[in-house]
Amino acid sequence: MVTEFAQIEVKPGMESAFIAGAAKSRSLFLAAEGCFGMGVQRSVEEPHKFLLMAQWESVDDHMVTFRESPAFQEWRDNVGHCFAAPPVVWHGQTVI
Amino acid sequence: MVTEFAQIEVKPGMESAFIAGAAKSRSLFLAAEGCFGMGVQRSVEEPHKFLLMAQWESVDDHMVTFRESPAFQEWRDNVGHCFAAPPVVWHGQTVI
C-alpha cells in the first residue's frame, strides 16, 4: 500500500472550480483498480495550494494502470484548466 | 481540525535514526493538547525525504501551545540531528 501525494497549485480565482472538479472526480479514483481512497487538503497559509492524497495498492496501480486509463484523462479534463503549474507527484509508505 | 504537514529531509545515512527518533516521539504528540494523531510517510522515490502528518484541533494548538512546550524541545532533541535542512511546515484543511 502506498499513498500518492500530488501537490497542486491552482491559478488565482480558480480555487472553487478546482474543488468542484476534484470532488466530481473522486469517484474516478475510487473506481480505479487498486485505489482505496482519495481526499484533498487545502493549505491554510497559502489557500491556492492543495494536496491530493490517494491510497493505492502499488505505485504501478497509480502511475501505469490509472494514468493510462480514460479515467485519468477525465480527471485532468475536470481540473487541468485550474492548474497554475504541473502537479508535483510522489509516493509515500507509512513508517510510523 | 487541521493537519500539520512537515516535509523533512534527512541527512544521508540518518534515515533509520530519524525513524527511531520519530517513533519514540509519537507519544509526545499524542499527549499534547489538541493533538489527535501523528504519523510519518517515507518517500518511495527519494527515501531520505519524509512527511510528518499530525492532526490538531487548531493551528495554534500546534504552532503556539505545542511549540512552546517542553515536548517540542524533546521532539527536536530526538530527531533534530538527523535533519538536512529546516523542515517545511504547513497546515491543511480537508476540502474533499
N, CA and C atoms of all chains as a GROMACS GRO file, in nm:
protein
  576
    1MET      N    1   0.085  -0.121   0.000
    1MET     CA    2   0.000   0.000   0.000
    1MET      C    3   0.088   0.125   0.000
    2VAL      N    4   0.059   0.218  -0.089
    2VAL     CA    5   0.132   0.345  -0.095
    2VAL      C    6   0.029   0.459  -0.098
    3THR      N    7   0.075   0.576  -0.054
    3THR     CA    8  -0.008   0.695  -0.067
    3THR      C    9   0.051   0.784  -0.176
    4GLU      N   10  -0.033   0.822  -0.270
    4GLU     CA   11   0.005   0.923  -0.370
    4GLU      C   12  -0.013   1.060  -0.306
    5PHE      N   13   0.089   1.145  -0.319
    5PHE     CA   14   0.079   1.285  -0.279
    5PHE      C   15   0.096   1.368  -0.406
    6ALA      N   16  -0.004   1.448  -0.438
    6ALA     CA   17   0.006   1.537  -0.554
    6ALA      C   18  -0.013   1.680  -0.506
    7GLN      N   19   0.097   1.757  -0.509
    7GLN     CA   20   0.093   1.897  -0.468
    7GLN      C   21   0.046   1.979  -0.587
    8ILE      N   22  -0.067   2.045  -0.570
    8ILE     CA   23  -0.132   2.114  -0.681
    8ILE      C   24  -0.148   2.262  -0.649
    9GLU      N   25  -0.090   2.346  -0.733
    9GLU     CA   26  -0.103   2.491  -0.719
    9GLU      C   27  -0.206   2.536  -0.823
   10VAL      N   28  -0.304   2.611  -0.776
   10VAL     CA   29  -0.417   2.648  -0.860
   10VAL      C   30  -0.406   2.796  -0.900
   11LYS      N   31  -0.450   2.825  -1.022
   11LYS     CA   32  -0.449   2.964  -1.070
   11LYS      C   33  -0.536   3.053  -0.981
   12PRO      N   34  -0.495   3.180  -0.962
   12PRO     CA   35  -0.576   3.271  -0.880
   12PRO      C   36  -0.721   3.276  -0.926
   13GLY      N   37  -0.813   3.262  -0.833
   13GLY     CA   38  -0.955   3.269  -0.865
   13GLY      C   39  -1.016   3.138  -0.910
   14MET      N   40  -0.932   3.034  -0.927
   14MET     CA   41  -0.983   2.905  -0.975
   14MET      C   42  -0.999   2.804  -0.862
   15GLU      N   43  -0.987   2.849  -0.738
   15GLU     CA   44  -0.991   2.756  -0.625
   15GLU      C   45  -1.123   2.679  -0.618
   16SER      N   46  -1.235   2.750  -0.630
   16SER     CA   47  -1.365   2.684  -0.619
   16SER      C   48  -1.388   2.588  -0.736
   17ALA      N   49  -1.344   2.628  -0.854
   17ALA     CA   50  -1.358   2.540  -0.972
   17ALA      C   51  -1.274   2.414  -0.953
   18PHE      N   52  -1.156   2.431  -0.897
   18PHE     CA   53  -1.071   2.313  -0.873
   18PHE      C   54  -1.137   2.218  -0.774
   19ILE      N   55  -1.188   2.274  -0.662
   19ILE     CA   56  -1.251   2.189  -0.560
   19ILE      C   57  -1.371   2.115  -0.619
   20ALA      N   58  -1.451   2.186  -0.698
   20ALA     CA   59  -1.568   2.122  -0.759
   20ALA      C   60  -1.526   2.011  -0.856
   21GLY      N   61  -1.424   2.039  -0.936
   21GLY     CA   62  -1.377   1.940  -1.033
   21GLY      C   63  -1.315   1.819  -0.965
   22ALA      N   64  -1.245   1.843  -0.854
   22ALA     CA   65  -1.183   1.731  -0.781
   22ALA      C   66  -1.290   1.648  -0.710
   23ALA      N   67  -1.392   1.715  -0.655
   23ALA     CA   68  -1.500   1.642  -0.588
   23ALA      C   69  -1.573   1.552  -0.687
   24LYS      N   70  -1.596   1.608  -0.806
   24LYS     CA   71  -1.663   1.532  -0.913
   24LYS      C   72  -1.578   1.412  -0.957
   25SER      N   73  -1.446   1.425  -0.942
   25SER     CA   74  -1.354   1.321  -0.990
   25SER      C   75  -1.327   1.212  -0.887
   26ARG      N   76  -1.372   1.234  -0.765
   26ARG     CA   77  -1.337   1.137  -0.659
   26ARG      C   78  -1.381   0.995  -0.697
   27SER      N   79  -1.499   0.984  -0.758
   27SER     CA   80  -1.549   0.851  -0.794
   27SER      C   81  -1.462   0.784  -0.900
   28LEU      N   82  -1.391   0.865  -0.982
   28LEU     CA   83  -1.300   0.806  -1.082
   28LEU      C   84  -1.185   0.734  -1.013
   29PHE      N   85  -1.134   0.799  -0.906
   29PHE     CA   86  -1.026   0.736  -0.829
   29PHE      C   87  -1.077   0.610  -0.759
   30LEU      N   88  -1.192   0.624  -0.691
   30LEU     CA   89  -1.241   0.512  -0.610
   30LEU      C   90  -1.277   0.390  -0.696
   31ALA      N   91  -1.311   0.416  -0.823
   31ALA     CA   92  -1.345   0.305  -0.913
   31ALA      C   93  -1.221   0.245  -0.979
   32ALA      N   94  -1.106   0.311  -0.964
   32ALA     CA   95  -0.984   0.264  -1.032
   32ALA      C   96  -0.927   0.140  -0.963
   33GLU      N   97  -0.866   0.054  -1.045
   33GLU     CA   98  -0.806  -0.068  -0.992
   33GLU      C   99  -0.698  -0.032  -0.890
   34GLY      N  100  -0.707  -0.092  -0.772
   34GLY     CA  101  -0.603  -0.073  -0.671
   34GLY      C  102  -0.612   0.056  -0.592
   35CYS      N  103  -0.719   0.134  -0.610
   35CYS     CA  104  -0.734   0.259  -0.534
   35CYS      C  105  -0.829   0.238  -0.417
   36PHE      N  106  -0.785   0.282  -0.298
   36PHE     CA  107  -0.864   0.258  -0.177
   36PHE      C  108  -0.917   0.385  -0.113
   37GLY      N  109  -0.878   0.501  -0.166
   37GLY     CA  110  -0.926   0.624  -0.104
   37GLY      C  111  -0.868   0.744  -0.175
   38MET      N  112  -0.934   0.858  -0.162
   38MET     CA  113  -0.885   0.982  -0.223
   38MET      C  114  -0.944   1.099  -0.146
   39GLY      N  115  -0.861   1.195  -0.112
   39GLY     CA  116  -0.907   1.315  -0.043
   39GLY      C  117  -0.819   1.432  -0.082
   40VAL      N  118  -0.863   1.552  -0.050
   40VAL     CA  119  -0.788   1.672  -0.084
   40VAL      C  120  -0.782   1.765   0.037
   41GLN      N  121  -0.660   1.815   0.066
   41GLN     CA  122  -0.638   1.913   0.170
   41GLN      C  123  -0.605   2.047   0.105
   42ARG      N  124  -0.652   2.155   0.168
   42ARG     CA  125  -0.623   2.290   0.121
   42ARG      C  126  -0.534   2.360   0.222
   43SER      N  127  -0.432   2.427   0.175
   43SER     CA  128  -0.338   2.494   0.265
   43SER      C  129  -0.404   2.611   0.336
   44VAL      N  130  -0.385   2.618   0.467
   44VAL     CA  131  -0.434   2.730   0.547
   44VAL      C  132  -0.353   2.855   0.514
   45GLU      N  133  -0.220   2.837   0.502
   45GLU     CA  134  -0.130   2.951   0.484
   45GLU      C  135  -0.131   3.004   0.340
   46GLU      N  136  -0.148   2.914   0.243
   46GLU     CA  137  -0.149   2.952   0.101
   46GLU      C  138  -0.267   2.882   0.035
   47PRO      N  139  -0.386   2.944   0.043
   47PRO     CA  140  -0.511   2.876   0.004
   47PRO      C  141  -0.523   2.840  -0.143
   48HIS      N  142  -0.424   2.880  -0.226
   48HIS     CA  143  -0.428   2.837  -0.366
   48HIS      C  144  -0.348   2.708  -0.385
   49LYS      N  145  -0.297   2.654  -0.273
   49LYS     CA  146  -0.222   2.529  -0.280
   49LYS      C  147  -0.301   2.415  -0.215
   50PHE      N  148  -0.302   2.302  -0.285
   50PHE     CA  149  -0.379   2.186  -0.242
   50PHE      C  150  -0.288   2.062  -0.241
   51LEU      N  151  -0.330   1.963  -0.164
   51LEU     CA  152  -0.259   1.836  -0.162
   51LEU      C  153  -0.361   1.725  -0.179
   52LEU      N  154  -0.351   1.656  -0.293
   52LEU     CA  155  -0.435   1.538  -0.315
   52LEU      C  156  -0.363   1.419  -0.256
   53MET      N  157  -0.435   1.340  -0.178
   53MET     CA  158  -0.378   1.217  -0.123
   53MET      C  159  -0.468   1.102  -0.165
   54ALA      N  160  -0.408   1.000  -0.228
   54ALA     CA  161  -0.485   0.882  -0.268
   54ALA      C  162  -0.409   0.757  -0.226
   55GLN      N  163  -0.483   0.659  -0.181
   55GLN     CA  164  -0.422   0.534  -0.137
   55GLN      C  165  -0.433   0.430  -0.249
   56TRP      N  166  -0.318   0.371  -0.280
   56TRP     CA  167  -0.311   0.273  -0.390
   56TRP      C  168  -0.246   0.144  -0.340
   57GLU      N  169  -0.284   0.036  -0.402
   57GLU     CA  170  -0.223  -0.093  -0.370
   57GLU      C  171  -0.073  -0.091  -0.405
   58SER      N  172  -0.039  -0.025  -0.517
   58SER     CA  173   0.102  -0.017  -0.560
   58SER      C  174   0.124   0.111  -0.640
   59VAL      N  175   0.249   0.150  -0.654
   59VAL     CA  176   0.283   0.267  -0.736
   59VAL      C  177   0.237   0.245  -0.880
   60ASP      N  178   0.252   0.123  -0.930
   60ASP     CA  179   0.211   0.095  -1.068
   60ASP      C  180   0.060   0.108  -1.088
   61ASP      N  181  -0.017   0.073  -0.985
   61ASP     CA  182  -0.163   0.090  -1.000
   61ASP      C  183  -0.195   0.237  -1.029
   62HIS      N  184  -0.117   0.328  -0.968
   62HIS     CA  185  -0.138   0.471  -0.993
   62HIS      C  186  -0.072   0.515  -1.123
   63MET      N  187   0.060   0.490  -1.134
   63MET     CA  188   0.140   0.552  -1.239
   63MET      C  189   0.126   0.484  -1.375
   64VAL      N  190   0.087   0.358  -1.375
   64VAL     CA  191   0.072   0.287  -1.503
   64VAL      C  192  -0.078   0.264  -1.531
   65THR      N  193  -0.141   0.181  -1.450
   65THR     CA  194  -0.279   0.141  -1.480
   65THR      C  195  -0.374   0.262  -1.484
   66PHE      N  196  -0.369   0.346  -1.379
   66PHE     CA  197  -0.460   0.460  -1.374
   66PHE      C  198  -0.423   0.566  -1.477
   67ARG      N  199  -0.294   0.598  -1.485
   67ARG     CA  200  -0.253   0.707  -1.574
   67ARG      C  201  -0.278   0.676  -1.721
   68GLU      N  202  -0.281   0.547  -1.754
   68GLU     CA  203  -0.306   0.511  -1.895
   68GLU      C  204  -0.455   0.485  -1.920
   69SER      N  205  -0.538   0.507  -1.820
   69SER     CA  206  -0.682   0.479  -1.835
   69SER      C  207  -0.758   0.604  -1.876
   70PRO      N  208  -0.877   0.587  -1.936
   70PRO     CA  209  -0.961   0.702  -1.969
   70PRO      C  210  -0.999   0.784  -1.845
   71ALA      N  211  -1.002   0.719  -1.727
   71ALA     CA  212  -1.040   0.790  -1.605
   71ALA      C  213  -0.939   0.901  -1.573
   72PHE      N  214  -0.810   0.877  -1.601
   72PHE     CA  215  -0.709   0.980  -1.575
   72PHE      C  216  -0.732   1.101  -1.665
   73GLN      N  217  -0.764   1.074  -1.790
   73GLN     CA  218  -0.792   1.184  -1.883
   73GLN      C  219  -0.913   1.265  -1.836
   74GLU      N  220  -1.014   1.190  -1.786
   74GLU     CA  221  -1.135   1.258  -1.737
   74GLU      C  222  -1.104   1.346  -1.616
   75TRP      N  223  -1.020   1.294  -1.525
   75TRP     CA  224  -0.973   1.372  -1.408
   75TRP      C  225  -0.905   1.500  -1.454
   76ARG      N  226  -0.814   1.487  -1.550
   76ARG     CA  227  -0.742   1.604  -1.599
   76ARG      C  228  -0.836   1.701  -1.673
   77ASP      N  229  -0.935   1.646  -1.743
   77ASP     CA  230  -1.034   1.733  -1.808
   77ASP      C  231  -1.113   1.813  -1.704
   78ASN      N  232  -1.138   1.750  -1.587
   78ASN     CA  233  -1.218   1.815  -1.482
   78ASN      C  234  -1.142   1.926  -1.408
   79VAL      N  235  -1.009   1.910  -1.396
   79VAL     CA  236  -0.934   2.003  -1.312
   79VAL      C  237  -0.812   2.067  -1.379
   80GLY      N  238  -0.767   2.012  -1.490
   80GLY     CA  239  -0.641   2.057  -1.551
   80GLY      C  240  -0.636   2.205  -1.583
   81HIS      N  241  -0.752   2.262  -1.621
   81HIS     CA  242  -0.756   2.405  -1.657
   81HIS      C  243  -0.735   2.495  -1.536
   82CYS      N  244  -0.743   2.436  -1.415
   82CYS     CA  245  -0.723   2.515  -1.291
   82CYS      C  246  -0.577   2.518  -1.248
   83PHE      N  247  -0.494   2.430  -1.300
   83PHE     CA  248  -0.355   2.417  -1.255
   83PHE      C  249  -0.271   2.538  -1.296
   84ALA      N  250  -0.197   2.593  -1.198
   84ALA     CA  251  -0.104   2.702  -1.229
   84ALA      C  252   0.029   2.645  -1.278
   85ALA      N  253   0.055   2.518  -1.245
   85ALA     CA  254   0.180   2.452  -1.282
   85ALA      C  255   0.154   2.301  -1.282
   86PRO      N  256   0.242   2.224  -1.346
   86PRO     CA  257   0.222   2.078  -1.339
   86PRO      C  258   0.229   2.032  -1.193
   87PRO      N  259   0.138   1.944  -1.149
   87PRO     CA  260   0.143   1.894  -1.011
   87PRO      C  261   0.276   1.824  -0.982
   88VAL      N  262   0.320   1.836  -0.858
   88VAL     CA  263   0.439   1.762  -0.812
   88VAL      C  264   0.388   1.635  -0.743
   89VAL      N  265   0.426   1.521  -0.798
   89VAL     CA  266   0.368   1.394  -0.752
   89VAL      C  267   0.476   1.303  -0.695
   90TRP      N  268   0.450   1.245  -0.579
   90TRP     CA  269   0.539   1.145  -0.522
   90TRP      C  270   0.455   1.044  -0.443
   91HIS      N  271   0.521   0.938  -0.399
   91HIS     CA  272   0.451   0.832  -0.326
   91HIS      C  273   0.518   0.808  -0.192
   92GLY      N  274   0.437   0.780  -0.093
   92GLY     CA  275   0.490   0.756   0.041
   92GLY      C  276   0.446   0.621   0.095
   93GLN      N  277   0.532   0.568   0.181
   93GLN     CA  278   0.497   0.446   0.255
   93GLN      C  279   0.497   0.480   0.403
   94THR      N  280   0.401   0.425   0.475
   94THR     CA  281   0.390   0.452   0.618
   94THR      C  282   0.507   0.388   0.692
   95VAL      N  283   0.582   0.470   0.768
   95VAL     CA  284   0.687   0.415   0.853
   95VAL      C  285   0.650   0.430   1.001
   96ILE      N  286   0.561   0.524   1.030
   96ILE     CA  287   0.509   0.541   1.166
   96ILE      C  288   0.361   0.569   1.154
   97MET      N  289  -1.045   2.145   1.295
   97MET     CA  290  -0.940   2.042   1.282
   97MET      C  291  -0.849   2.073   1.162
   98VAL      N  292  -0.721   2.070   1.186
   98VAL     CA  293  -0.625   2.092   1.078
   98VAL      C  294  -0.522   1.978   1.080
   99THR      N  295  -0.461   1.956   0.965
   99THR     CA  296  -0.350   1.862   0.960
   99THR      C  297  -0.220   1.940   0.942
  100GLU      N  298  -0.125   1.911   1.028
  100GLU     CA  299   0.012   1.964   1.011
  100GLU      C  300   0.084   1.874   0.911
  101PHE      N  301   0.148   1.937   0.813
  101PHE     CA  302   0.236   1.865   0.720
  101PHE      C  303   0.377   1.920   0.741
  102ALA      N  304   0.470   1.835   0.778
  102ALA     CA  305   0.609   1.878   0.794
  102ALA      C  306   0.695   1.794   0.700
  103GLN      N  307   0.747   1.861   0.596
  103GLN     CA  308   0.833   1.794   0.499
  103GLN      C  309   0.975   1.795   0.555
  104ILE      N  310   1.028   1.676   0.577
  104ILE     CA  311   1.156   1.663   0.646
  104ILE      C  312   1.256   1.588   0.558
  105GLU      N  313   1.366   1.655   0.528
  105GLU     CA  314   1.474   1.592   0.452
  105GLU      C  315   1.584   1.552   0.550
  106VAL      N  316   1.625   1.427   0.542
  106VAL     CA  317   1.717   1.371   0.641
  106VAL      C  318   1.857   1.357   0.579
  107LYS      N  319   1.959   1.378   0.663
  107LYS     CA  320   2.098   1.362   0.616
  107LYS      C  321   2.123   1.219   0.568
  108PRO      N  322   2.207   1.204   0.466
  108PRO     CA  323   2.236   1.069   0.415
  108PRO      C  324   2.284   0.978   0.529
  109GLY      N  325   2.228   0.859   0.535
  109GLY     CA  326   2.268   0.762   0.636
  109GLY      C  327   2.196   0.777   0.769
  110MET      N  328   2.116   0.883   0.784
  110MET     CA  329   2.048   0.908   0.912
  110MET      C  330   1.901   0.864   0.909
  111GLU      N  331   1.863   0.796   0.803
  111GLU     CA  332   1.721   0.761   0.787
  111GLU      C  333   1.670   0.675   0.903
  112SER      N  334   1.745   0.572   0.940
  112SER     CA  335   1.698   0.482   1.047
  112SER      C  336   1.694   0.555   1.181
  113ALA      N  337   1.794   0.640   1.205
  113ALA     CA  338   1.797   0.717   1.330
  113ALA      C  339   1.677   0.811   1.336
  114PHE      N  340   1.643   0.871   1.221
  114PHE     CA  341   1.526   0.959   1.218
  114PHE      C  342   1.399   0.882   1.250
  115ILE      N  343   1.382   0.769   1.185
  115ILE     CA  344   1.259   0.690   1.207
  115ILE      C  345   1.249   0.648   1.354
  116ALA      N  346   1.360   0.604   1.411
  116ALA     CA  347   1.359   0.562   1.552
  116ALA      C  348   1.324   0.681   1.643
  117GLY      N  349   1.385   0.796   1.616
  117GLY     CA  350   1.359   0.915   1.697
  117GLY      C  351   1.216   0.964   1.684
  118ALA      N  352   1.161   0.953   1.563
  118ALA     CA  353   1.023   0.997   1.541
  118ALA      C  354   0.926   0.900   1.607
  119ALA      N  355   0.955   0.770   1.600
  119ALA     CA  356   0.869   0.670   1.663
  119ALA      C  357   0.864   0.692   1.815
  120LYS      N  358   0.982   0.720   1.869
  120LYS     CA  359   0.993   0.746   2.013
  120LYS      C  360   0.916   0.873   2.053
  121SER      N  361   0.904   0.966   1.958
  121SER     CA  362   0.841   1.096   1.986
  121SER      C  363   0.690   1.095   1.967
  122ARG      N  364   0.638   0.989   1.910
  122ARG     CA  365   0.495   0.988   1.878
  122ARG      C  366   0.410   1.017   2.001
  123SER      N  367   0.449   0.959   2.114
  123SER     CA  368   0.371   0.978   2.237
  123SER      C  369   0.371   1.124   2.283
  124LEU      N  370   0.478   1.198   2.247
  124LEU     CA  371   0.483   1.342   2.283
  124LEU      C  372   0.372   1.418   2.211
  125PHE      N  373   0.354   1.383   2.082
  125PHE     CA  374   0.247   1.446   2.005
  125PHE      C  375   0.110   1.405   2.062
  126LEU      N  376   0.092   1.275   2.081
  126LEU     CA  377  -0.040   1.226   2.122
  126LEU      C  378  -0.081   1.280   2.260
  127ALA      N  379   0.019   1.312   2.343
  127ALA     CA  380  -0.011   1.366   2.476
  127ALA      C  381  -0.033   1.518   2.472
  128ALA      N  382   0.000   1.581   2.359
  128ALA     CA  383  -0.009   1.728   2.351
  128ALA      C  384  -0.156   1.773   2.344
  129GLU      N  385  -0.180   1.890   2.399
  129GLU     CA  386  -0.315   1.948   2.397
  129GLU      C  387  -0.361   1.969   2.253
  130GLY      N  388  -0.477   1.916   2.220
  130GLY     CA  389  -0.534   1.939   2.086
  130GLY      C  390  -0.478   1.851   1.977
  131CYS      N  391  -0.394   1.753   2.010
  131CYS     CA  392  -0.339   1.664   1.907
  131CYS      C  393  -0.416   1.532   1.904
  132PHE      N  394  -0.458   1.493   1.783
  132PHE     CA  395  -0.540   1.373   1.771
  132PHE      C  396  -0.473   1.258   1.697
  133GLY      N  397  -0.353   1.283   1.644
  133GLY     CA  398  -0.289   1.174   1.570
  133GLY      C  399  -0.158   1.222   1.512
  134MET      N  400  -0.067   1.128   1.486
  134MET     CA  401   0.064   1.161   1.429
  134MET      C  402   0.115   1.038   1.355
  135GLY      N  403   0.163   1.060   1.233
  135GLY     CA  404   0.220   0.950   1.156
  135GLY      C  405   0.327   1.006   1.063
  136VAL      N  406   0.408   0.917   1.008
  136VAL     CA  407   0.516   0.959   0.919
  136VAL      C  408   0.516   0.872   0.793
  137GLN      N  409   0.525   0.939   0.678
  137GLN     CA  410   0.538   0.871   0.550
  137GLN      C  411   0.680   0.890   0.498
  138ARG      N  412   0.731   0.785   0.431
  138ARG     CA  413   0.864   0.795   0.370
  138ARG      C  414   0.849   0.791   0.218
  139SER      N  415   0.921   0.878   0.150
  139SER     CA  416   0.910   0.883   0.004
  139SER      C  417   0.967   0.758  -0.061
  140VAL      N  418   0.891   0.702  -0.154
  140VAL     CA  419   0.938   0.587  -0.232
  140VAL      C  420   1.048   0.632  -0.328
  141GLU      N  421   1.028   0.747  -0.391
  141GLU     CA  422   1.120   0.794  -0.495
  141GLU      C  423   1.248   0.853  -0.437
  142GLU      N  424   1.236   0.920  -0.320
  142GLU     CA  425   1.352   0.984  -0.256
  142GLU      C  426   1.350   0.946  -0.108
  143PRO      N  427   1.406   0.828  -0.075
  143PRO     CA  428   1.388   0.770   0.059
  143PRO      C  429   1.451   0.849   0.175
  144HIS      N  430   1.520   0.958   0.143
  144HIS     CA  431   1.571   1.044   0.252
  144HIS      C  432   1.471   1.156   0.283
  145LYS      N  433   1.356   1.153   0.214
  145LYS     CA  434   1.254   1.255   0.241
  145LYS      C  435   1.134   1.191   0.311
  146PHE      N  436   1.085   1.261   0.412
  146PHE     CA  437   0.975   1.212   0.495
  146PHE      C  438   0.868   1.320   0.506
  147LEU      N  439   0.747   1.277   0.537
  147LEU     CA  440   0.637   1.371   0.561
  147LEU      C  441   0.570   1.333   0.692
  148LEU      N  442   0.583   1.420   0.790
  148LEU     CA  443   0.512   1.400   0.915
  148LEU      C  444   0.374   1.463   0.901
  149MET      N  445   0.273   1.388   0.941
  149MET     CA  446   0.136   1.441   0.939
  149MET      C  447   0.079   1.426   1.079
  150ALA      N  448   0.030   1.536   1.134
  150ALA     CA  449  -0.032   1.532   1.266
  150ALA      C  450  -0.163   1.608   1.262
  151GLN      N  451  -0.260   1.555   1.332
  151GLN     CA  452  -0.392   1.618   1.334
  151GLN      C  453  -0.406   1.699   1.463
  152TRP      N  454  -0.446   1.825   1.446
  152TRP     CA  455  -0.459   1.918   1.559
  152TRP      C  456  -0.598   1.981   1.558
  153GLU      N  457  -0.643   2.017   1.677
  153GLU     CA  458  -0.771   2.088   1.689
  153GLU      C  459  -0.762   2.224   1.619
  154SER      N  460  -0.646   2.290   1.628
  154SER     CA  461  -0.629   2.423   1.565
  154SER      C  462  -0.482   2.444   1.531
  155VAL      N  463  -0.454   2.540   1.444
  155VAL     CA  464  -0.316   2.576   1.410
  155VAL      C  465  -0.242   2.622   1.537
  156ASP      N  466  -0.311   2.697   1.623
  156ASP     CA  467  -0.246   2.746   1.745
  156ASP      C  468  -0.207   2.633   1.840
  157ASP      N  469  -0.289   2.528   1.845
  157ASP     CA  470  -0.251   2.414   1.931
  157ASP      C  471  -0.115   2.360   1.889
  158HIS      N  472  -0.088   2.364   1.759
  158HIS     CA  473   0.044   2.318   1.710
  158HIS      C  474   0.149   2.426   1.725
  159MET      N  475   0.122   2.543   1.665
  159MET     CA  476   0.226   2.644   1.647
  159MET      C  477   0.256   2.726   1.773
  160VAL      N  478   0.160   2.731   1.864
  160VAL     CA  479   0.182   2.808   1.986
  160VAL      C  480   0.198   2.712   2.105
  161THR      N  481   0.089   2.643   2.139
  161THR     CA  482   0.090   2.561   2.262
  161THR      C  483   0.197   2.452   2.256
  162PHE      N  484   0.200   2.376   2.145
  162PHE     CA  485   0.298   2.266   2.136
  162PHE      C  486   0.440   2.319   2.119
  163ARG      N  487   0.457   2.415   2.030
  163ARG     CA  488   0.593   2.463   2.000
  163ARG      C  489   0.659   2.530   2.120
  164GLU      N  490   0.577   2.584   2.209
  164GLU     CA  491   0.634   2.650   2.327
  164GLU      C  492   0.644   2.554   2.447
  165SER      N  493   0.611   2.428   2.426
  165SER     CA  494   0.613   2.331   2.536
  165SER      C  495   0.745   2.254   2.540
  166PRO      N  496   0.778   2.195   2.653
  166PRO     CA  497   0.898   2.112   2.663
  166PRO      C  498   0.892   1.992   2.567
  167ALA      N  499   0.771   1.946   2.535
  167ALA     CA  500   0.757   1.830   2.446
  167ALA      C  501   0.815   1.861   2.307
  168PHE      N  502   0.799   1.984   2.260
  168PHE     CA  503   0.854   2.021   2.129
  168PHE      C  504   1.007   2.014   2.133
  169GLN      N  505   1.065   2.064   2.241
  169GLN     CA  506   1.210   2.058   2.254
  169GLN      C  507   1.258   1.913   2.257
  170GLU      N  508   1.180   1.827   2.325
  170GLU     CA  509   1.216   1.684   2.333
  170GLU      C  510   1.210   1.618   2.195
  171TRP      N  511   1.106   1.655   2.119
  171TRP     CA  512   1.092   1.605   1.980
  171TRP      C  513   1.214   1.646   1.898
  172ARG      N  514   1.252   1.773   1.908
  172ARG     CA  515   1.367   1.821   1.831
  172ARG      C  516   1.498   1.757   1.880
  173ASP      N  517   1.507   1.730   2.011
  173ASP     CA  518   1.625   1.661   2.064
  173ASP      C  519   1.633   1.519   2.006
  174ASN      N  520   1.516   1.457   1.986
  174ASN     CA  521   1.514   1.319   1.936
  174ASN      C  522   1.548   1.307   1.788
  175VAL      N  523   1.516   1.409   1.709
  175VAL     CA  524   1.530   1.396   1.563
  175VAL      C  525   1.609   1.509   1.496
  176GLY      N  526   1.626   1.622   1.564
  176GLY     CA  527   1.686   1.740   1.501
  176GLY      C  528   1.822   1.715   1.438
  177HIS      N  529   1.902   1.627   1.501
  177HIS     CA  530   2.037   1.600   1.448
  177HIS      C  531   2.032   1.524   1.316
  178CYS      N  532   1.915   1.472   1.279
  178CYS     CA  533   1.901   1.398   1.152
  178CYS      C  534   1.862   1.490   1.036
  179PHE      N  535   1.814   1.610   1.066
  179PHE     CA  536   1.762   1.700   0.962
  179PHE      C  537   1.875   1.750   0.871
  180ALA      N  538   1.853   1.743   0.740
  180ALA     CA  539   1.948   1.801   0.644
  180ALA      C  540   1.919   1.949   0.623
  181ALA      N  541   1.797   1.990   0.657
  181ALA     CA  542   1.753   2.129   0.638
  181ALA      C  543   1.636   2.153   0.734
  182PRO      N  544   1.604   2.279   0.761
  182PRO     CA  545   1.486   2.304   0.844
  182PRO      C  546   1.361   2.246   0.777
  183PRO      N  547   1.275   2.177   0.852
  183PRO     CA  548   1.152   2.123   0.794
  183PRO      C  549   1.065   2.233   0.733
  184VAL      N  550   0.996   2.198   0.626
  184VAL     CA  551   0.898   2.289   0.566
  184VAL      C  552   0.761   2.250   0.623
  185VAL      N  553   0.700   2.343   0.695
  185VAL     CA  554   0.577   2.312   0.769
  185VAL      C  555   0.460   2.394   0.718
  186TRP      N  556   0.348   2.329   0.697
  186TRP     CA  557   0.226   2.400   0.662
  186TRP      C  558   0.107   2.322   0.720
  187HIS      N  559  -0.011   2.382   0.710
  187HIS     CA  560  -0.132   2.320   0.764
  187HIS      C  561  -0.239   2.309   0.657
  188GLY      N  562  -0.313   2.201   0.662
  188GLY     CA  563  -0.418   2.179   0.563
  188GLY      C  564  -0.552   2.156   0.628
  189GLN      N  565  -0.655   2.195   0.554
  189GLN     CA  566  -0.792   2.165   0.595
  189GLN      C  567  -0.855   2.077   0.488
  190THR      N  568  -0.932   1.979   0.533
  190THR     CA  569  -0.996   1.885   0.441
  190THR      C  570  -1.102   1.957   0.359
  191VAL      N  571  -1.089   1.951   0.225
  191VAL     CA  572  -1.196   2.006   0.141
  191VAL      C  573  -1.268   1.894   0.066
  192ILE      N  574  -1.203   1.780   0.053
  192ILE     CA  575  -1.267   1.660  -0.006
  192ILE      C  576  -1.219   1.540   0.075
   0.00000   0.00000   0.00000
